[in-house]
Amino acid sequence: MNLIDLIKKEILVLDGGTGTLLQKSGLKSDEMPERWGVVNREAMIDIHRRYYDAGSNVVNTNTFGANTLHYTADELENIVKTAIENVREAARRSSSGKEKFVSYDMGPTGRLLKPYGDLAFEDAVEIFAVQARLAQKYGADLISIETMSDSYETKAALLAVKENTSLPVFVTNAYTEDETLLTGASPETMVAMLEGLGADAIGLNCSYGPDKLMGVIRRIIKVSSVPVIFKPNAGLPCVVNGESVYSIEPEEFASYIAQACEYGVNIVGGCCGTTPAYIEKVCEKINGIAQKYSEPKNLSVCACGMNSVYFGGAPVIIGERINPTGKKLVKQALRDNDIDYLIKEGIEQKNCGAQVLDVNCGLAEIDEKTVLENVTDKLQSVCGIPLQIDTSDPIAMEKALRIYNGKAMINSVNGKKESMDEIFPLVKKYGGFVVALTLDENGIPDTADERLAIAQRIIDTAANYGIGRNNLIFDPLCMTVSTDDNAAKVTLESVKLIREKTGCNTVLGVSNVSFGLPRREIINSAFFLLAMQNGLSAAIVNPKSDEMMNAYYSFLALSGFDKSCMNYIGRMSGMAVSSDEGKNDEAVKEDIIKAIIDGRDDYARSLSEKFIDETGAMNLVNEFIIPALDVIGRKFEKKEAYLPQLLMSAEAAKACFEVVKSHTDLSGSKNKYPVVLATVSGDIHDIGKNIVALLLDNYGYEVRDIGKNVSKETVLESVVKYNAKLLGLSALMTTTVPAMAETVEFIRKECPGVKIMVGGAVLTEELAERLNADAYCPDAMASVRYAESLIDL
Ligand code: B12
C-alpha cells in the first residue's frame, strides 16, 4: 500500500535510535557512522532488521551526516546507495508481516545559516539537494528531514527535497525546554511554514523524553492539517560506569507515546536512547488505538522565523511605511541602498503595534529584484514579525519568497487570468497567505455583488492549484471618496459580503479613501473603524499615526478583543511617556544602546562614529556597549529574546567596538612585556577579551591575542612561543569554567613562571582563587592595573 494511504488507516511506526546500537556493534567514537555502515554492512543490516522485526513500518537509513560537507561526491554517492540497500535488505530479511518502507534520513549540516552563521541559504539548499537526488536515484520510499533546530535550515532542506524529488517527505524538529527551536521558532510557526512548503507530515524528534514534550506535541496537533510525528528520546542520559543510560524505560516510554496517539499523533517512533525493545512496547501499547487522521484546520496564518500571526480574530495591523509611493525618504533610501533606514522604519512600526510589515521596493530606477531580496533578508533578521512581500514583479516576488524564513504574506494576486497564472504557482511552491484584489480584466466593479463574484472566481482558481481559501485574504479595494461619493460605501459592503458569503478574511489599504482631502488621518481613522465594524480582518495602515492606532485600540476594547482593556490602558500610559521629543545627550545614549539591542549594526556604527569624540572611546564601551549587551543578555535569560537576536546584537556591538578601536591611539611604545590572551575552550565569547586586548595594547604591552575557543595545548604553545610573562584567560559561561580550571592547572604545571589573570562575567574573586589564578579582573582596567604591578618583577 502507498505510504500516505497507510497513514490514513493506521498509526505508522518509525524506528528508534541508531547511535547506541552502532556503538554496541563496534562503532568507535572517532569513526564516521555513515562510513562505518558501508564497511560493516552485515551489522548495519542487522540493526535495521531488528527494528522491522520489532514492528517498525519505516526504518531510516544510516545517513544522518551524509552530506558534501563531510564526504567527497563519490564517497557520498556510495554511502547513500549502500545505506538504502542496507535498509531494503533488512526489510527483505525481516519476519514481520507489516508494510515496510525505506526512509532516507537527512540530518542538519551542523552549521548555522547566514546572517547568524556563515552558511549561505542557497549553499544549504544545494547541500540537501545533492542528498535528495541520490535518495531518489537509489530508490528510497520517502525522505525524513530530522533533528533540525533552526527554522531556516529546515526550510532549505525541505525546499531541496521538493525541488529535486517526487518523494513523500516527513519533517521533524528538535525543540528546547521552552517549546521553541534553538533559533526561536514556535511549534505553530514551524507548522505554518512546513505545511506551506508541502511537508507530508510534521512533528518533533530527539529533544527530551516524551514526558517533557507533551506540551509541544499538543500545540503541533492543534494547528497541523497534515499527520503529526512524535519521535522523542528515552528521557535524559546520565553516565553510569562509563556508559550513557537513559532515564525512561520502554514500558513508560510506550505509555507516553500511546497517550500522545490518543491526543492525535499519527506517526510514532523513538530517538536517542531508544532501541528495538522500545519500539516493540510502543507497538503493543498503541495496538487498538484508532488513527485520528488529521483534519484540515483551515487556519489563516502567516509567520516569520519566530512567531505566527493568525487572521480571523482581532483585526491585524500591517505596517505600510516601507513603500516608496508618496514617501520621499523611503524613495531616497531605496536609491541609496540605505537599508538601515528601512530597518529603522520596520522596527518603529513594530514598536507602534504593527504585527506584519509590508515590504515594497518598487521604484523604476532601481533593480527591484535584487533590492527586494536584500531588504527582505535584512528585515527578517532583525524585525521579528512576519513580512508581506509586496511587488507586481513575479520574479522579484519569487526571489524574496525563496529566502524568506517563514510563511510570508504575499501582496498580491487579482482576478486577471495572467495574474493568477503567475502568482498561484509561487504560493503553492513556497507557501503563503495571499492578498487577492477584487479586480479583473474589466477593472474594479462598481458593486459589492460583482466584487464578490470576482472573489468566488479567485477562490475556484486557487483551489485548482491546491490552494485553500484559508490562504486567501480579499482586498475589495477602495477608491477615494473625493471623486466618488459611493466609493467607501461599496467597499464597506464588499468587506461584509465577502466575509459572510465566502468565509474568507478581508484586508484594506485604508488610506486610499482620502486622497485629495484635507486632514486625511481623521477620515482614514473613521473609515478604518467602519471597516472593522463590517468585519475587516486586517488593515494596511501607518502604525505610527496616533489617529489610526487610537481608533484601532478603541475598537479592540469596544468589541471585546481587549481583555480588561489592558492594551488600551497600556497604550495610553505609554503615549504619555514617549512624548519627550528633544534629542539631548541622554537620548543619544539611548539611541546607541537601542541600536545594539535591536541588532542594527550599520546604525550603531554610524552613531558611534558621530558621537565618539563627545563620549570618549572608553566611555562608549562602558556606558553604551556593555549596558546594551547586559540588556539583551537579560532578555535572553528571560526568554524574551532568542539566539538570533543575541547574535545580531553582538554584531552591532562589534561594529561599535571597531569604531572604538579606530579612535584609540595604539601607537604607544611596545616596550613593556608580552601578554597572551585567550577565551578558553568551548567558549566563543570574545567581546570582553577584545576590550582587554585593546586596553593593554594601548598601555604599551605586546599583546598576543590568540582568539576564542582555544585549547589548553594551544595556550601553552603561545605562552612558550611568545615568552609571555602574563597570561589572561576569559570565560563567560558556567559550562566553560571547568575548561578554564583545566587550562590554569595545565599552564601552572608546564610553565610555572607565567602569571595568570582571569576574567569574564561568570567569574568572581572567590572562584578565581579556587581556580588558583594569580588575579581576578572584573573589568579591562583591572587587567591593566594588574599588568602594571608585574612590571618590576
Ligand atoms: C554577546 C553574547 C553572545 C554572543 C558572543 C559574541 C562574541 N563574539 O563574543 C553570541 C551570540 C555568539 C553568544 C552565544 C552564546 N551565548 Co552568550 N552572551 C552574550 C552576552 C549578551 C554579552 C557578553 C558580552 O560580550 N558582554 C560584554 C563584555 C564587555 O563583558 P565581559 O565579557 O564580561 O567582559 C568584561 C569583564 O568580564 C572582563 N573580562 C572578560 N574577559 C576577560 C579576560 C581577562 C583576561 C580579563 C583580565 C578580564 C576579562 O573585562 C571585560 C571588559 O570590561 C551575554 C550576557 C551578558 N550580559 O553578559 C550572554 C551570555 C554570556 N551568553 C550565554 C549563553 C548561554 C550563550 C549560548 C550558549 C547560547 C546558545 N544557546 O547557543 C552561546 C554560547 C556559545 C559558546 N559555545 O560560547 C549566557 C551564559 C550563561 C551562563 N552563566 O553560563 C549569557 C550570560 C546570557 C544569559 N543571560 O543567559 N553570546
Residues whose N, C-alpha, C, O or C-beta is under 5 A from the ligand:
A	BS01	B12	I626 L629 D630 I632 G633 R634 F636 E637 L643 L646 L647 A650 G682 D683 I684 H685 D686 I687 G688 K689 I691 V692 G728 L729 S730 L732 M733 T734 T735 M757 V758 G759 G760 A761 C777 P778 D779 A780 S783
